[in-house]
Amino acid sequence: MAHVPSEKHTPLILSVDGVTKSFDGFKAINDLNFYLEEGELRTVIGPNGAGKSTFMDLITARTKPDSGRIRYHQDDGSDVDLTRVREHQVSQLGIGRKFQNPTIYKSHTVYDNLQLSLSGKRGLLSSLFYKETKENRDKIYDVLETIRLSEFADRLAGSLSHGQKQWLEIGMLLAQDPKIMLVDEPAAGMSDEETDRTGELLLSLEGKHSLIVIEHDMEFVRQIARRVTVLHQGHVLKEGSFDFVRSDPEVIEVYLGRQTRNH
């Protein structure tokens, strides 16, 4: 029997409503409204100072807004107000963040990096008495295959290329089974081939995870973009398809035109 697509709208997993954040009188985020659907891959672009990093800091509770709400919609139908939780609780809820510069354990193997990142308790005592299960081992090999580093499992992470380190850190996030992945400029400093593979990796995660990807490389954005949010002065300037935002006069004026001049 043929599958009939549901008319039901995809539920939201993240809602940012009227959020404002100032630093010494400067509004880094200004009445921001942003909504992410379950399983969506969203790309966020904007000029330097647009508020992109502060936006991620707010979602992960590294900093608190002056006003507004950030709600994480869980599978059981309940909401968590992320403005009321601590930073370490955000990752426990299933929200993981990858910073621009890879933070990996360079003196450990690729495999050990993933093992140390597995979801579950990872305090000193639990690490001392940790015994690897078949389920954990299978999970690590699944992640290695996803990030295309299976053949490098026994290599020290510090010896990997820049692109491979980025993929490993994405794998370390995947090992935690995140519902939402926040990925900051994954293509920065990569070769063209590494950039293409990074795009393929992120696209392969769409639907299994909800992703917010901040990026400056417009060719990379073109590769992965489904829906693009343009931030400017801490506010959503435009939102839509890549072709829509690329041809919008306001976006060209505040961001794309400036990008062209800077290159």
Secondary structure, DSSP 8 states (H G I E B T S, - for coil): -------S---EEEEEEEEEEEETTEEEEEEEEEEEETT-EEEEE--TTSSHHHHHHHHTTSS--SEEEEEEE-TTS-EEEGGGS-HHHHHHHTEEEE-SS----TTSBHHHHHHHHSSS--SHHHHHT----HHHHHHHHHHHHHTT-GGGTTSBGGGS-HHHHHHHHHHHHHTT--SEEEEE-TTTT--HHHHHHHHHHHHHHBTTBEEEEE---HHHHHHH-SEEEEEETTEEEEEE-HHHHHT-HHHIIIIIHHHHHH-
